[in-house]
Amino acid sequence: MQSEHTESVTETHKVEASAVANPVEQAFEVLADSLEGLISSTGRYPTASEVRLEMKRRTYGGFDPKGMGYKRFRDFLEDAQSHGVVKLDPSRAGDIAVFPSHVYSATIDHAPSIRRDVWKAFVDWTPDRLRFFDLTSDRALSIPSRPAPLEPKNFQDVRVRRATHPEEFIDITPIDVQQQIAWMREWSSKIPDPQVQVLLQASLDADKPVKAFNAILRGLPENFSAGWKREFQEDVRQKIINWQSSDPRASKIAIYRKEQEDAPKPNAEVSIMNPEARPKIQVKSNQVLTNSVQGIFAERILMTTERPSSNVSQLAVLRSRLHSAIDRMPLEEIRKISIPVGYLFED
């Protein structure tokens, strides 16, 4: 009995001591614990709204950013980031994603951007092209493999110079579509959210995997597309660095974009996998994803849960998961959902 009384007194002293501790430091501890708990229970990185609700739950409603001098919860999170408690995804608008500082710190840093002409020479999928770097003009060029009658004079001039002065050119082998799809598959396999991982992996089994993959990304929170863009840029950058180091003549080529260089403009000739020059294309989901692919998605989502025993229960599971997802979405993302208007007026 004496031992139990001593433990009770000790615990009471701890609570009293924490009550007089710095409330901001306490809130940072609750934030770190809440973030860890959410990641452990959901298998993904949570949004700011989810973190705030969890902090409220853990403090019995006592967590109040305004009471600690913050105008908004976002201000509290930014202060926590400045103290190394968390990392926030700066590329995502609306309800931002929150990451543990030790997990996300490596992906938040941005390497210098590759200059446009070099980038395009490596990632443009246009077939039957010759790609090379012209040391004389200091430009990466791409011209048709076979000459044609009445082709532009600059094409003719380049062909003649390549034949007479090959030392002035360094060939470029582009990153083909299969390599880029392999990168998609590898990146999506590392996503901690199992449902998102299932969707993206299934999209790569579609007839047009790149379109399907990008269609799925456009429907996900922006931290996913930003994460893929960073990964893809780094993969391409490494390929270009390897190319540069493979030929002594390329060592002096400035492969990075100058600060004053204008942002790239959309170009229909550039691969849609090019995050630096991809045109914004609005495509309805049924134009990109065939019924069979949609069936794969539904089947694989169900595989992440307990297997239902009938088509009716399968539909119930999918409806339940949709409702749950909508309940967690911020207003900005709910407004993006396309629903036939008739369903809004049916009883």
Secondary structure, 3 states (H helix, E strand, C coil): CHHHHHHHHHHHHHHHHHHCCCHHHHHHHHHHHHHHHHHHHHCCCCEHHHHHHHHHHHCCCCCCCHHHCCCCHHHHHHHHHHCCCEEECCCCCCCCEEEEHHHHHHHHCCCCCECHHHHHHHHCCCCCEEEEEECCCCEEEEEECCCCCCCCHHHHHHHHHHHHCHHHEEECCCCCHHHHHHHHHHHHHCCCCHHHHHHHHHHCCCCCHHHHHHHHHHCCCHHHHHHHHHHHHHHHHHHHHHHHHCCHHHHHCCCECCCCCCCCCCCCCCCCCCCCCCCCCCCCHHHHCCHHHHHHHHHHHHHCCCCCCCHHHHHHHHHHHHHHHHHHCCHHHHCCCCCCHHHHCCC
